[in-house]
Structure formats: structure tokens, C-alpha cells
């Protein structure tokens, strides 16, 4: 009887792992290729005023900043170059208790000629309260039709607001997500770059499924009046905020032509710390938004369970597979399964310890895969234990 339970546990766990990493992405990839993208066919402005400008949505771009002296000037110049009517968008830069030169650099940069026609506001908060507190503080003061949130280190494509305005003409749409890409990548972060390509494919497939899940903090937009204050301990605000809007019956869509290009490189340790925090947020959002798993949300529930839900469960499923195959190792099949797992985990471990010696792309992939799920497991436990909170940390 115990053997039967262990065998069942092994095959169910293994099937869910394979479905999450292979079956679900293949389904989304098929959807992405089989359905036509609703492309924006209207003429672009090319920085020239036109009659359509009168009907364009007003947009406020909010940039929370904490010790961003390296990137803040480029970000301001980038936002000043967006192709959108100057009287229809403005930018708020919220400096959250910065201890470097972020504020002074920002104040100097908005005086440049390139920024003269764009309305910038700089808020210098002396106390560091965290990104969520900044968002909650500013949102009641914003009266524009649309609000955009963006990271300082991400550059935005110049036609991003025009494309967003086109989509928000549909009253059913509450959130619009951008495509996130690494601007600079090398052999050192090749696995991370491939991961974000994979995530872009997943987002596109979920968009065709009619269930775009979450957003990336680099750049996303939502209808201002749909904002609801976030809990102070919110970790992944770029998931909780848009999904709270989806829960109210609005659609979240993905526009791959709205680009957010990440300038800041990260090393393996920084990436690992970021993934721990994101994983803690995944645990938090699964608990807080548990009703989105219910069948009444249809495609959203399917995508939420297949994507975020199974990602959260995968490290536990991997542990179940390992323990059950170890106990059942007297059977040839399970002995082979145990050996395969030991080989994969051992090779991944060696790739982490000796990254230069084991620089083969397959070794790097295994290392990135295994460390990702270690971070997933550890981050979830940190949230349950009350260690991880929403106060932002510079990674």
C-alpha cells in the first residue's frame, strides 16, 4: 500500500513538473503562432501634432527611485523623447530617501533642452519607506486617465504611449504589459537572457489565451481609477496590482511592441537574490489571490495555476520525486530515475562551484534551472516564516 502511494506520488509529481516546464509552454507557443496579433495599424505621429491628439488619453508616468544615480539621467532623457502629445503626459520621479546623488542629478537633467517640453515633477522624500508606500502615497494625487509605473534602469520604446493609448480605447482593458528585454548581455548572463525570452513567449501565449498574468515592473500601465491601495508588506507589487484589476473583471493584455530595455547588468549572485525575493512574492500572491484559482475565472485560473501556481510548487514536487524514487530504488525504473536526478543535481552543483570549467551552455542551463528552484523554495519559506517583507532592497 505504501509503495502504491509512493509510486502515485512520483508519477503525479513528475507529470506536473514536465507539464509546467514543457507542456504548458508548448501550448502557449502553439497559441502564439496560431493566432494573429492585433497590431496597431494607425499612423504614428512622428512627433507631429495631429487631429487624433485631442482624443488621446492623459498619462502619468511614475518612477519610484532609490539610489539610482547611475541611471536616472538616461531615464529622464528617454522619457522626454517619447512620441506623445506633450500636454497629454507628465512624469513623476519619486525619490524615496535616496542617500546618493539621485535627486541632484535628476534636478539638473530636467533643466536640459531635451527635457524642456516635458512636464517633470521630482518628489524628494527624506525617509526611505519602500516602493509600495510611495505608490500608495502618490496614486490619490494622480488624475490622469492612465498611470504607468516604470523602473529607473529600463528605457522605454519611443512609441510606447501611442500603442498603449490605442489599446486603452477598449473599455474592457484595465492593464497593459510591455515586453522586457536585457539591453546588455554576455556569456555571464546568457541564461538570464534566455529566461526572459522564454517569459516573453509565455506572456504572448497567455495573451492569446486571454489571460495575461501579472506584469513586469520595468514598465506597465493601468487605468488610474482602478487602483486599490496595496498592503504595506506587498512584495511583487507588479503582480498584485494588475491582478487585483483583473479580479474586478477587466482584461490585462500584452503588447510586445511596447518595449522596456533593461540597462543594468546583474551577476549571478544579484540574480539569485532577486529570484529569492520574487519567489517570496509568488508565495504571497498565491495566498492573497487564491480565489483566482477558482474555475469561474476560466482562462485566468488556468494560466495562474499552470504558470505561477506550479512554479511555486515545483521545488516541492522535485523533492517528492527524489524521496519517493530513493525509497523505491529497489525497483530498476526508480533506481534509474534516482540516478538521473543525482546526475542532474550533481552537474548543476558542479557548474555553480566551477562556472569557468563547466561553461558549456547545457551546464549553465542546468545550473540556472536548479538555482532558480532553490531560490523558489527558499523564498517561499522566507515569506511563510515572516522574514521577507515589502520594503525594497537594492539588489
Helices and strands as residue ranges (DSSP letters): H 2-18, I 19-23, H 24-34, G 51-55, E 59-65, H 72-80, G 86-88, E 89-96, H 102-109, G 113-115, E 119-125, H 131-139, E 146-150, E 154-156, H 160-168, E 173-182, G 187-189, H 190-209, E 219-223, G 224-226, H 237-247, E 251-262, H 268-288, G 290-293, G 295-297, H 299-304, I 305-309, H 310-327, H 332-353, H 361-384
